[in-house]
Amino acid sequence: MDQTTRHPLLRFLKKTRFVVYPNKYVLSYWIIGIEIFLYTCITYYYAHQHIDSDSAGELILGHLLSQEKGILSSNWYYLTELKVLNTQLITTPLFSFFDNWIFVRSAATCIFLILLAFSLIFLCKQLDNGAKASLFIPVLFLPFSSQYREFVLSGLYYFPYIITMFFSIGLFIRSCQTSKSHSYVLLIFLAFLSGLGGMRLVIEVYAPLFISCVIIWFFGGITTYSVTKTNYVYVSLTVLSASLFGYIVNSKLLSRFYVFNDNLNVGFIAFNSEKFFNVVSGWLANLGYRTNVNAYTIAGIINLGIVSLSIFIVWICYYLLKNFYVLSFSSKLLCLFFIVSSLTNFISLCFYKL
């Protein structure tokens, strides 16, 4: 019997496609488990000392929804988009059973970290070199920058979007490479729910996914017969349409019952070199780059490593594009999705005025 199927739990998880690699990769899972445990403990014992108005607002919304027995509230003013796929999906059920707000926030942190791990493992399962890619999963649980720690690991604000993105890409690749319709249906439903919350995931996930597939169709060709059986351009267009339909429901129907910011007042501005360099600096800061540090200190060495990593990422993209025709379908898709989504975010930050 294979080593991954000796234990009954491992056999069950492998059957459900969550344990996907031999035991030599279990070390990364142990590291993930330790990171989740540590973050949960840190949140329980210390996070309440550093809570801000945004984090408090998320908890208050979850508590309000637990009292109203719903997932959306007409008694709440949503400062940004309508929160459909958001933290309240976890905090609301928790508040229905527990009165301790610190415990609810800690439990929500643990659940979101577990969901992030599962979404990444699921995505890696769909990739040709997913076993090697899974070794890098623990990196995403590290607080490599103050922004990532504050807005993702501690604040939980972007967990739902990141998890939705990983599951969406994984489901898309699986839908294109298999004949199982349930993945396709689940992907369409997830895209529709994403659109119900506004344009954020439409612009940052489903539109880049469609554009990437169109580029593959024009320049990359179809690499395997399993992908040929399902037209990936058609699948991506259907998914994008589902998300846009969700947004139409959001703007035409839900806006009548709930108060939120639809972001329709976004406009273009002229090119500003200062804003351009601020965006580049912000990208480096998200990776952990710090200003006003001595070059010969540990912080300075870390800065050098971050700059080198950024250059390496650009080189990797260039190398993959140079060898684009020999890449597998999933490798082409991830490469183009990263480039297109990065450019989309870069353009929006440089030229959009809210």
N, C-alpha and C positions, 0 to 999 in steps of 0.2 A: 504493500500500500504506500502511496506517495506520502512524504513527510507532512505535507500540508493538510492531509485528510486523516491523520491518526486520531486527533482529538475530535470529539463530537461537535464542540462549538466551532472549531475551524472548518469542519465539513459543512455545517449549516451556513456559516458566513461565506464560504467559497461557493456554495450552491446559490446563494443570493447575490453573488458577484461583488462582495465587499472585500473578502480576502482573495487577493489576486496573484500573489507572488510567493515563492518559496520562503522557508524560514530564515534564510539569510537576510531578508528584508524586514523581518519582524523587529529588529533593533530600532528602525525608524518609527514603528508603531509604539514601541515602549517609550521612546523619547517624546512622541506626541502626547501619550498618556500622562507622562510626568509633567509636561508643560501645562496641560489642561488642569491637572490637579493643583499646580502651583498658582496659576492665575486665579482659579476659583478661591483658593485660600487667601490670596492677596486681596481679592475683591471683597471677601467677607470681612476681613480684619482691618483693612486700611482704606478701601476705595471710598467709603462714606465720608472720609475726612477731606477728600478732594473733589467731591461731587459739584458740578456746576449747574446752571439753570437749564441747559439743554438736557442733561442726564436726568435731572429732577422732573422735567416736563415729560420725558418719555415714560417715567414710572407713574406719574400722575395720570397720564392718558391710559396706561394699562389698568390702573386701579379704577378709573372712571368706567372703562369698558367692562370690567368685571362686575361692576354694580348694574350697568345697563344690559348686561348679557348679550353683548354684540361685539363686532370687530371694527365697526365704524361708529362715530358719534356725531350727531348734529349739534351737540352742545359744546363742541370743541372747535377752536379756531386753529386750523393747520397753517403754520407760518410758511411752510414750503409746500411740497406736493401732498396730495392725499395719501395717507399712509395705509396702503393695502398690504403689500408684502413688507412688513416692517416688524420692529421689536415687539409690538403689542400682541402679535400672534403667539409669543412665548410668555410675556409678562401677564397678559390677561388671564389665561388659565391658572397661572401660578397664584395670582391674587385671589382666585376663587377658592383656593385651599389654604393659603398661608397669609397671615396678617403682618409678618415681619418683613419690612421693606428691604432691609439689608440682605436677608436670606433670599428674597425674590430676585434681587439684582445679581446676587452671587450664583444662584441656580440658573438664571438666564444666561449669564456669562458662560457657565459650564456647557449648557445646551447648545449655544451658538458655536462654541469652539468645537464641540463634537460634530455638529452639522457641517462646519467648515472642513473638518478632517474627512468626513464621509464624502462630501462633494468633490474634494480633491482626489480621493482614492477612486471614486467612481469615474472621474475624468481620466485618470491615469490608466484605468482598465481599458479604456477605449483607444489608447494610443499604442503605436507599434513598439515604442521604447518606453512604455509606461513603467516597467519595473525599475529602470534606472531613474526615471523622473520622480518616482515615489520617494527616493532617498532625499529629495530636496523639500519635501512637504514640511518637515519640522522648522524650516527657515521662516515660513510664513507665520509661525507662532512666536517669533522673537520680536521684542520691541526695538527694532533697529533704528527707529527715529521717534522723536517726541510726538510728531504728528500722527504716525501710525499707532502709537500706543494710546494717544488721547482719543482719536476719532474711531478707531477700530477695536483694539483689544480692550480698552477700558470703557469708552463711551458706547460701544456697540452700534453706533449709527450706521456704519457701512457694512456690517456683517450680512444683513439680508440681501444686499445688492451683490456682494462678492459671491455668496453662496448660490444665489440665483444664476449668476453668470457661469460658474463652474458646472452646475447641473445642466444648464441650457446647452452649453457647448458639448458636454458629454452625451446628453440625450440626442443632440443633432448628429454627432458622429455615429452613434449607435443606430439611429434611424436610417442613416445612409448606407451603413454596412451590413445591416440585417434586414430580414423581412418581417420582423415582429412589429405589429402595428401599435402595441400599447406604448412603446417609447415615443412614437410619433404623436399619438394622441396626448400623452402627458406633456410633451414639449409644447404643443399648440396651446394647451390649457395654461401652462406656466407662462407662456408669452402673453396670453390674454390677461391674466392676472397682473403681470408686470405693466401692461399698458393701462390698466385701471388706475394705477398709481401715478400716472403722468408720463412724460416723454423721456425721463432720465434713462431708463433701461432700453427704451426703443432706440435712442440715439447712441448709447454707449455699448450695447450688446447686439441687438437684432439687426440694426442697419449695417454695422460693420461686418456682421456675419454674412449678410446677403451680398454686400460688395465684395467680400473675400471670395465667395463662391462664384460670382460673375467673373472675377479676374482669373480664377482657376479654370473656368469654362473657356475663356478666351485664350489664355496663354499656357495653362498647365496641363490641360487634357485630363481624361479620366484614367486613373492609374490601375484600378483593379476591377474585376468583373463584378465583385460584390457591391461596389459603388455604382456600377453601370445600371444595375437592376433598379436603383432608385435615383431619380434625377435630383441631385443635391441642390441645383439651382431652384428647382420647383419647390423642394422642401423648405429651403431658406426663404423663398418668397412667400410661401404659405405662412411660415412662422412670423415673418415681418408683418404680413397682413393681419394676423391674429393680434399682434401687439398694437398695431395701429387701430384696429377695431376696438380694442380695449380702451385706447386713448379717446376714441370718439364717444364711447359710452361715458368715459370720465368727464369730458368737456360738455357733452350735450345733456346727459341725464343726471349723473352724480352731482354735478355742480349746482343743481337745483335744490339739493337736500343738504349738502355739506359745504362749509366755507373753507377754501384753501387757495393757494397761489398757483395759478395755472401756467405761469412763466411765459405767457403769450406776449409780454412786453419786451422780449429780448430783441435787441437791434445790433446792427453792425457798426463798428467804429473804424476810423482810419488806423493804419499801421502805426504803432508806437514802439520805438526801439526800447524804451525803458520798461514797458510792459512785457515785451518779448524776453528781455533778460531776467525780469522778475519771474516769469514762467519757468525759464530754464533753472534759475536758482531754486524755485520751489520744488522742481523735480529732484534736484540734488538733495534738498532738505528732506524730502520724503524718504530718501534712501539713507538719511542719517548725517548728511553733511552739515557741519557747524561752522559759522563764521566767527571771526575774531579769536582764533586759537593759534597758538604757537606751532610753527611747522615741525618743530623738533620734539613735540610731546606726543603722547599716545593719541590724543584727539587729532593732531596734525597728521599722524600716520594713517588714522582711520579715514580722514578726509582724502588723502592720496589714494587709498584703496577704493573709495567710493567713486572718485573721478575715473580711476582705471576701470572699475566695473561698468560705469556708464559707457566708456569708450568700447569696452569689450562687448556690451549689448549691441551697440551700433554695428560693430564688426560682425557679430553673429548674424544679424539681420542681413547685412551685405553678403555674407558667405552663403546663407540659405537662399537668397534671391539669385545669386550667381549659379547655384546648383539646383535651381527650382525644378527643372524637368525630371530629375532623378529622385525627388522626394516622394514619400508616400502621400496619400490623400490627407491623412490627419496632420502630418508635418506641414504640408502646404497650407492647410487651413489655419493652424495655430500661428504659423509665421505671419501670414497675411492679416489674420485677425489682430494680432499684437500691433502690427504696423498701422493698420487702418484705424483701430480704436485709439491708438496713441496720437495719430494725426488729428483725429476728430476732437479729442480732448484738447490738444495743443491749439487748434484753430479756434475752438470755442473760448478758451481762456485768453487768447491774444486779440480776437476780433469781436467778441460778443460783449455787449453792454447790457447788464441787467437793470 
